[in-house]
């Protein structure tokens, strides 16, 4: 068997994030199970860097967390007056200028945005707790496969905050406004059965089958030609912002590109 990039070691391994690449599949792993993969600005910067380091050969990105929990959310030290050493505390952020505060949050959000790029399909493999920022990180991916012990919760509102890591748009798109509001405003847990029945998760499996289920899904995604998957993902992602007639036009344009490409007439 030919050697893969993964054989050469991680592409990135820092600040609680490890990126490995095996041909067309990349795996991003949260690597601080002792703290239930709590999130910090350093981790977010590492996640952003992982996105920038993806080789062009990658078609599927798997996001997973080591240990019993996918991610229990924000490192609570960020909520203390002193914050995390070397990082701005929430108090310091609040005291800064409005533009500076906006830019800081925008930088944090970058860790959660690249998973929806049209040239990849991202899968979150979620077990145990996925709370707050952990929930939003799972929502950042295109697809979610969950273990039967999963516990999603959006706790920001309970802390006097709002979910601001790009999670509200996909949440509403998946479960609808009323259920999204109820989940966020109450901070309650969403377990595996509800996650699947509401469309929040694609599939729930026993915990010891999670990795295998994700591998099977990744393999199925790789079976179709890459350009067809890219065009289809772009069509579906844009559908909610188009009218029915606009979507028909977009379908025709995409199919025209595919037909010309298959006929060897591509640009």
ChimeraX attribute file (.defattr): number of C-alpha atoms within 10 A of each C-alpha:
attribute: neighborCount
match mode: 1-to-1
recipient: residues
	/A:1	3
	/A:2	4
	/A:3	9
	/A:4	12
	/A:5	14
	/A:6	16
	/A:7	11
	/A:8	11
	/A:9	12
	/A:10	14
	/A:11	16
	/A:12	17
	/A:13	17
	/A:14	15
	/A:15	18
	/A:16	20
	/A:17	22
	/A:18	19
	/A:19	26
	/A:20	23
	/A:21	23
	/A:22	15
	/A:23	15
	/A:24	17
	/A:25	23
	/A:26	25
	/A:27	21
	/A:28	22
	/A:29	21
	/A:30	27
	/A:31	21
	/A:32	19
	/A:33	17
	/A:34	11
	/A:35	14
	/A:36	23
	/A:37	28
	/A:38	23
	/A:39	24
	/A:40	21
	/A:41	21
	/A:42	17
	/A:43	19
	/A:44	20
	/A:45	18
	/A:46	21
	/A:47	27
	/A:48	20
	/A:49	16
	/A:50	23
	/A:51	19
	/A:52	10
	/A:53	12
	/A:54	18
	/A:55	15
	/A:56	9
	/A:57	14
	/A:58	16
	/A:59	22
	/A:60	22
	/A:61	25
	/A:62	24
	/A:63	23
	/A:64	23
	/A:65	25
	/A:66	16
	/A:67	17
	/A:68	17
	/A:69	27
	/A:70	34
	/A:71	32
	/A:72	23
	/A:73	26
	/A:74	19
	/A:75	17
	/A:76	12
	/A:77	14
	/A:78	19
	/A:79	14
	/A:80	11
	/A:81	12
	/A:82	14
	/A:83	17
	/A:84	18
	/A:85	9
	/A:86	8
	/A:87	14
	/A:88	16
	/A:89	18
	/A:90	18
	/A:91	14
	/A:92	13
	/A:93	16
	/A:94	12
	/A:95	11
	/A:96	12
	/A:97	10
	/A:98	11
	/A:99	8
	/A:100	13
	/A:101	16
	/A:102	12
	/A:103	12
	/A:104	14
	/A:105	14
	/A:106	14
	/A:107	16
	/A:108	21
	/A:109	18
	/A:110	18
	/A:111	23
	/A:112	23
	/A:113	17
	/A:114	18
	/A:115	26
	/A:116	17
	/A:117	15
	/A:118	18
	/A:119	19
	/A:120	24
	/A:121	23
	/A:122	26
	/A:123	26
	/A:124	26
	/A:125	24
	/A:126	32
	/A:127	28
	/A:128	23
	/A:129	23
	/A:130	27
	/A:131	25
	/A:132	26
	/A:133	27
	/A:134	28
	/A:135	25
	/A:136	25
	/A:137	24
	/A:138	30
	/A:139	25
	/A:140	26
	/A:141	23
	/A:142	19
	/A:143	22
	/A:144	24
	/A:145	26
	/A:146	33
	/A:147	22
	/A:148	20
	/A:149	19
	/A:150	24
	/A:151	23
	/A:152	29
	/A:153	24
	/A:154	27
	/A:155	24
	/A:156	20
	/A:157	15
	/A:158	13
	/A:159	9
	/A:160	7
	/A:161	9
	/A:162	15
	/A:163	16
	/A:164	15
	/A:165	23
	/A:166	20
	/A:167	22
	/A:168	20
	/A:169	13
	/A:170	17
	/A:171	22
	/A:172	15
	/A:173	13
	/A:174	17
	/A:175	17
	/A:176	14
	/A:177	14
	/A:178	9
	/A:179	14
	/A:180	18
	/A:181	15
	/A:182	11
	/A:183	20
	/A:184	21
	/A:185	15
	/A:186	14
	/A:187	19
	/A:188	15
	/A:189	18
	/A:190	16
	/A:191	19
	/A:192	24
	/A:193	16
	/A:194	12
	/A:195	22
	/A:196	16
	/A:197	12
	/A:198	13
	/A:199	16
	/A:200	25
	/A:201	22
	/A:202	15
	/A:203	21
	/A:204	24
	/A:205	17
	/A:206	12
	/A:207	16
	/A:208	10
	/A:209	13
	/A:210	20
	/A:211	18
	/A:212	11
	/A:213	19
	/A:214	22
	/A:215	14
	/A:216	12
	/A:217	16
	/A:218	20
	/A:219	14
	/A:220	10
	/A:221	15
	/A:222	16
	/A:223	9
	/A:224	10
	/A:225	9
	/A:226	14
	/A:227	14
	/A:228	14
	/A:229	19
	/A:230	16
	/A:231	19
	/A:232	16
	/A:233	19
	/A:234	17
	/A:235	18
	/A:236	12
	/A:237	14
	/A:238	13
	/A:239	16
	/A:240	11
	/A:241	10
	/A:242	14
	/A:243	10
	/A:244	11
	/A:245	9
	/A:246	13
	/A:247	17
	/A:248	14
	/A:249	13
	/A:250	17
	/A:251	17
	/A:252	12
	/A:253	12
	/A:254	16
	/A:255	15
	/A:256	13
	/A:257	18
	/A:258	17
	/A:259	12
	/A:260	12
	/A:261	13
	/A:262	10
	/A:263	9
	/A:264	9
	/A:265	10
	/A:266	11
	/A:267	6
